[in-house]
Amino acid sequence: MVVMPHDHTHVKEFFGARAADWDRRFPDDGPAYAAAVAELGVRPGDAVLDAGCGTGRALPPLRDAVGPGGTVLGADLTPAMLDEVVKAGRHRNGQLLLADVARLPLRTGALDAVFGAGLIAHLPRPADNLRELARVVRPGGVLALFHPVGRAALAARQGRQITDDDLRAEPNLSRLLADSGWRLTSYADEDTRFLALAVRQD
């Protein structure tokens, strides 16, 4: 069973230990990331953040979406993950930030959208952390919470059962987002993907 890390030290240790072979262990997710980014609905010239960018799989489709005039940022807490972004050549698609999503070095309302792959399970204080993401997004901007497999498939992979208190269950996530400055607009939990979209409230 995989135990998900919840405090910052454990998050760094968990992902630092796994960074080097992450892409080898989870190959061929590129099309799923591209499809999720397409649903985010960003436009040429937009400013977007990949929060908890890991090895940077979302950075190429985010760059394609915003074009050469847009801004793409990839933030991660784990230096080893950012090293893997560079090794994979994905750093050419955006600016990398060694940063905690709990305290982003960005001004209020600076972004049009945030993309977070596998993020929600690793937030130490989900409501506070989602509120910080809301702070850096303009009113009407969007948030995508994505995973390339759905909740049931992920639970099976980790040898556990889905429980009613799962943060990603639709009622729980909807309430959590509403309490954090977001409104859930779309929710898909299928074998091949999990994708929740939300809009930043005024």
N, C-alpha and C positions, 0 to 999 in steps of 0.2 A: 504494500500500500504506500502511495506517495503522500507524505504529510505536507500540506501547503504551508509555507512560511507566512507569518503574520506580523512580525516586527522587522524593523529595517535591517538589523544585523543579520537575522536569519534569511531575509530576502536576498541580501548581497551574497551570503554564503551559498544559499540554494542555487542561485543562478550563476554565480561565479564558478562553482564546481561543474556546472553543466554547459557553460557557454561554448567551449571549444568544439563539442560534438553535437550541438543543438540542431544545426541544419542537417547533419547526417541522420540524426534520429527522427526528424520530422520533415522528410523531403516532400517535394511536389505540392506544397501548399500555395504556390504562387498564383495560380488561377483563382483560388478561393479568396485570397487577399485582394486581388484585382477586382473581383466581383463585389466584395464588400465595400471597397473604396468607391466603386461606381455608384453604389446605393447611398453613399454619404452625400453625394450631390454637390461636391465642391466645383467651383468654376475657375477658369483661367484667371490668374491674378490673385487668387485667394491666399490667405495665410493659414497653414494647417500644422498641427502638432501630432506626432505619433508618440503617445504617452506610454512609457514603458516599452520602448521600441525594440528591445531585445537585439536580435541579429539584423534588424532593419528590413524585414520582408515587406513591410507596407511602404517603405520609402520610394521605390521605383513607381508603383502605381499612383502614389500621392503626387509625385513630381509630374507624371504624365497628366494628371487631372488638373493641376494648377498651372502647368506650363512654365516656360522660362521666366515669365514675369511674376510668378507666384513665390511664396515663401514656404519651405518645408523644413520643419524642425523635428529632430528625433531625440527624445530625452529618455535616459535610463539611469538608474541608480548604481548599476553594476559596471565598473570599468572594463571587465573582461567581455561583457556583451558588446560594448562600443568598439573594443578591439576587433571583434568578429565582424561588425558592420564594415570596418575598414578593410579587413582581409577579404571580405566578399565583394568589395568594390562598391557597396551601396552608399557609402558616404558621399559619393559624387552627386547623389540625388537630394541632399539636404545638409543642413548644419546640425552637428551633433552637440548635445548638451549633457554633461554629467550632472544630473539634477534629480531631485526628489519631487515626485508629483504633488507632494504635500506642501512644497514651498517652491513654486516655479519662478525663475528669474525673468518673468515677463510682466509687462504692464497690463493693467486691467483693460479688458475688451480688445486686446491686441490681435486675437485670432478669429477666423471665421469657422473653424471646425477643429475637433479633436478626434483622433482615431485611437482606440485602445484595444489591442489584441491580447486576450488572456489576462487583462488587467484587473478586473473586478475581484477575482479570488485572492489577489495579492495586496490589496489595499489594507493597511493596518487600521485605518479609521475611515471606513467607506464614505460615510456622510460628509465628514470634513474634507476628505480627499476629492470627492466629486464636487464639493462646493468650491474648492480651489480651482478645479478645471472650469467650473462655471465662471469664476472670476475673470479668467483670462480670455473668455470667449465673449464676443459681442452679443447683445440681445438678438434673438433670431438665428444665431449660429447653431451648429449641430454637433452632436456627439454620437459616435458609433462605438458600441461595446461588442467586440467580435471574438469568436473562437472558431477555428476551422472544423471542429466537430461539435455536435450538440451535447446537451447536458447528460443525457442517458449514455451516449457513447463514451463520453469522457469519464463518467462514473465507472462504467464497466472496465475501461482501460486502467483505472486506478484501483479496481477491486473494491468498490464501495457502492452503496445505494444512494439514490437521490432522496433527500429528506425535505420536509415542508419548510424548514428554516433556511434552505439554500437561497443565498442572496440573489441568484440569477433566476429564481422562479418569478414568473411574470408579476404576480401581486406584490411580492416583496421588492422587486426591482422598481416597479412603478412608484411605490410609496417612497423608497429610498431616493429615487431621482427627484420626485416632487419636493421632498424635504431639502434638496440640495441645489435648487435653482433650475431644475430641468423638467420637461414634460415628455414622457414616453410617447412616441408617435408610431412606432412600428416594432414588432416583436416576432422573431422567428427562431424556433428551437427545433431543428431537424437533425437527422443523423449526420448530415454532411456539413452543418454549420449552425452556429449560434450568432444571431445578429439582432441587437437592440439599438434602435435609433431614438434620439431624444433631441428636443429643441430647447435652447437656452431661453428661459423666461425673462421678461423685462424686470 
